[in-house]
Amino acid sequence: MTAEQIFKILGNKIRLRLLYLLRERDLRVGDLQAITGLPTAMVSKDLMRLRARGLVSAVRRGVSITYSIPKTAATDALRALLADAAALRPPEIAEDAAKLSRHVPAEAPRTDAPEKSFVGNAPRAEKRRAPAAKAAPHVPAEPEGHFAGLPPNLL
């Protein structure tokens, strides 16, 4: 990733806020939304763009996805840049930092599922399920009494 691409990403105030928060600790979308007060869709969209550039990674545990800044050369430069520019950050980011220090993340759903990298939805072919085995056709018992003379398709 080039410096030009990093600065282009940092030019968006929402992404900059998200990166400052993720620099401090790993968070889920709901936590980021609660701290920033931004709509969930907006937070998710910008996290997706950061993930596409390799500046954010996502780990799925059950139904919960936790976002973090991975350890790469580009993100190390990004972390250093964010630390050096801390005095120049907008007031919203300072407010977010104060909220983050008081924020208690919502409890993650309890699951025995292992952690795994989140890569999005599975291909359509993997979502298809094998057809269920067909049960044996229902054979009605012989009718008794009043219905004995009726054909089986009318029963």
Backbone torsions as a table, in degrees:
resi	resn	phi	psi	omega
1	MET	NA	135.7	-177.8
2	THR	-89.8	163.7	178.0
3	ALA	-61.8	-35.7	179.4
4	GLU	-60.6	-42.5	179.8
5	GLN	-67.0	-40.3	178.6
6	ILE	-63.6	-44.1	-179.7
7	PHE	-67.8	-32.8	177.1
8	LYS	-64.6	-41.8	178.1
9	ILE	-65.7	-41.0	-179.5
10	LEU	-71.8	-12.9	178.3
11	GLY	-71.8	-14.3	178.3
12	ASN	-94.1	122.6	-174.0
13	LYS	-64.4	-35.7	-179.1
14	ILE	-67.2	-47.0	179.2
15	ARG	-63.8	-36.2	177.9
16	LEU	-63.3	-43.2	178.0
17	ARG	-61.8	-44.1	-179.4
18	LEU	-63.4	-41.7	-179.9
19	LEU	-65.4	-39.3	177.6
20	TYR	-62.2	-40.8	179.9
21	LEU	-68.7	-43.3	-179.2
22	LEU	-70.8	-20.9	175.7
23	ARG	-66.6	-30.4	-178.6
24	GLU	-79.6	-44.7	178.7
25	ARG	-164.8	165.0	178.7
26	ASP	-73.1	137.0	-177.7
27	LEU	-141.1	159.0	174.4
28	ARG	-97.2	167.9	-178.2
29	VAL	-57.9	-44.1	-179.9
30	GLY	-60.8	-38.4	177.8
31	ASP	-67.2	-44.4	179.1
32	LEU	-62.4	-39.7	179.6
33	GLN	-66.3	-41.7	-179.5
34	ALA	-65.3	-37.4	-178.8
35	ILE	-74.2	-45.6	-175.3
36	THR	-83.8	-26.5	-176.5
37	GLY	79.1	8.3	178.8
38	LEU	-81.6	155.4	176.2
39	PRO	-61.8	145.6	-178.1
40	THR	-58.8	-39.3	-179.6
41	ALA	-62.4	-38.8	-179.6
42	MET	-68.2	-41.9	178.6
43	VAL	-63.2	-45.8	-179.6
44	SER	-62.1	-42.3	-179.1
45	LYS	-62.7	-44.3	-178.8
46	ASP	-72.6	-32.3	174.2
47	LEU	-65.2	-37.1	178.0
48	MET	-63.0	-41.7	179.1
49	ARG	-66.7	-39.2	177.7
50	LEU	-67.0	-37.8	177.3
51	ARG	-65.5	-39.0	-179.7
52	ALA	-63.1	-30.8	178.6
53	ARG	-86.8	-6.4	179.4
54	GLY	83.0	13.3	-179.4
55	LEU	-90.0	-15.3	179.7
56	VAL	-135.4	141.7	175.1
57	SER	-117.9	156.9	-178.5
58	ALA	-126.9	137.3	177.4
59	VAL	-125.0	128.2	-179.6
60	ARG	-96.7	134.1	172.0
61	ARG	-132.2	101.6	-175.6
62	GLY	68.2	-122.6	179.6
63	VAL	-95.6	-5.2	-176.4
64	SER	-96.7	139.7	176.9
65	ILE	-119.5	124.0	-179.9
66	THR	-106.2	132.1	-178.5
67	TYR	-103.9	145.8	178.8
68	SER	-152.3	169.0	174.9
69	ILE	-97.9	117.7	-176.6
70	PRO	-73.0	168.0	177.5
71	LYS	-92.3	98.1	174.1
72	THR	-137.1	171.7	179.6
73	ALA	-63.2	-41.6	-178.9
74	ALA	-66.7	-42.0	-178.4
75	THR	-75.1	-27.0	173.6
76	ASP	-64.5	-41.4	176.3
77	ALA	-65.1	-39.2	178.7
78	LEU	-64.1	-44.7	178.4
79	ARG	-60.0	-43.7	179.2
80	ALA	-63.9	-41.0	179.3
81	LEU	-64.0	-43.4	178.7
82	LEU	-65.4	-38.0	178.8
83	ALA	-66.8	-41.6	-179.3
84	ASP	-69.9	-30.2	-177.1
85	ALA	-93.3	12.4	-176.8
86	ALA	-58.8	-35.2	-179.6
87	ALA	-71.7	-21.6	-177.5
88	LEU	-97.7	2.9	-174.8
89	ARG	-69.6	149.4	179.5
90	PRO	-64.4	160.7	-177.8
91	PRO	-62.0	-30.4	179.2
92	GLU	-60.8	-36.8	-178.3
93	ILE	-70.4	-36.6	176.2
94	ALA	-65.2	-39.2	177.1
95	GLU	-65.5	-41.1	178.3
96	ASP	-61.1	-40.3	-179.7
97	ALA	-63.9	-39.0	178.4
98	ALA	-66.9	-41.3	178.3
99	LYS	-66.3	-36.7	-179.5
100	LEU	-63.0	-37.8	-178.8
101	SER	-67.6	-25.9	179.4
102	ARG	-96.9	-12.2	-172.8
103	HIS	-75.7	130.2	173.7
104	VAL	-107.8	115.4	-178.1
105	PRO	-60.3	145.5	175.2
106	ALA	-61.3	147.1	-177.6
107	GLU	-65.5	131.1	178.7
108	ALA	-69.3	145.4	177.5
109	PRO	-58.8	135.6	-180.0
110	ARG	-76.3	127.3	-179.4
111	THR	-152.3	155.3	175.4
112	ASP	-95.6	4.9	-178.6
113	ALA	-68.2	137.9	178.7
114	PRO	-73.0	158.2	175.4
115	GLU	-71.7	142.6	175.1
116	LYS	-152.2	152.0	179.2
117	SER	-65.1	140.2	-179.3
118	PHE	-93.9	123.9	-179.9
119	VAL	-118.9	10.6	178.7
120	GLY	101.8	-166.5	-177.9
121	ASN	-70.7	149.0	178.6
122	ALA	-71.7	152.1	176.0
123	PRO	-57.3	152.5	-175.1
124	ARG	-56.8	-38.3	-178.5
125	ALA	-61.9	-33.7	-179.8
126	GLU	-74.5	-22.3	-178.8
127	LYS	-79.2	-24.1	-178.5
128	ARG	-67.0	141.3	179.0
129	ARG	-106.3	153.6	176.6
130	ALA	-67.2	142.0	179.9
131	PRO	-63.0	141.6	-179.8
132	ALA	-69.9	147.3	178.6
133	ALA	-65.3	136.5	-178.5
134	LYS	-78.0	138.8	177.9
135	ALA	-76.3	155.8	177.6
136	ALA	-62.2	142.8	-179.0
137	PRO	-62.3	146.5	-178.6
138	HIS	-75.9	123.7	177.0
139	VAL	-107.4	113.1	-178.0
140	PRO	-69.4	149.7	176.6
141	ALA	-68.6	158.6	178.5
142	GLU	-62.7	128.9	179.9
143	PRO	-66.9	148.8	-179.2
144	GLU	-118.6	159.8	172.2
145	GLY	62.9	-128.2	-173.0
146	HIS	-59.3	-31.9	-175.3
147	PHE	-92.4	4.5	-174.4
148	ALA	-62.2	-31.3	-175.7
149	GLY	-88.7	-5.3	-177.0
150	LEU	-80.9	145.7	175.5
151	PRO	-66.4	152.5	-176.2
152	PRO	-62.0	-30.3	-178.5
153	ASN	-70.5	-14.2	178.2
154	LEU	-94.1	-5.7	-178.1
155	LEU	-82.4	NA	NA
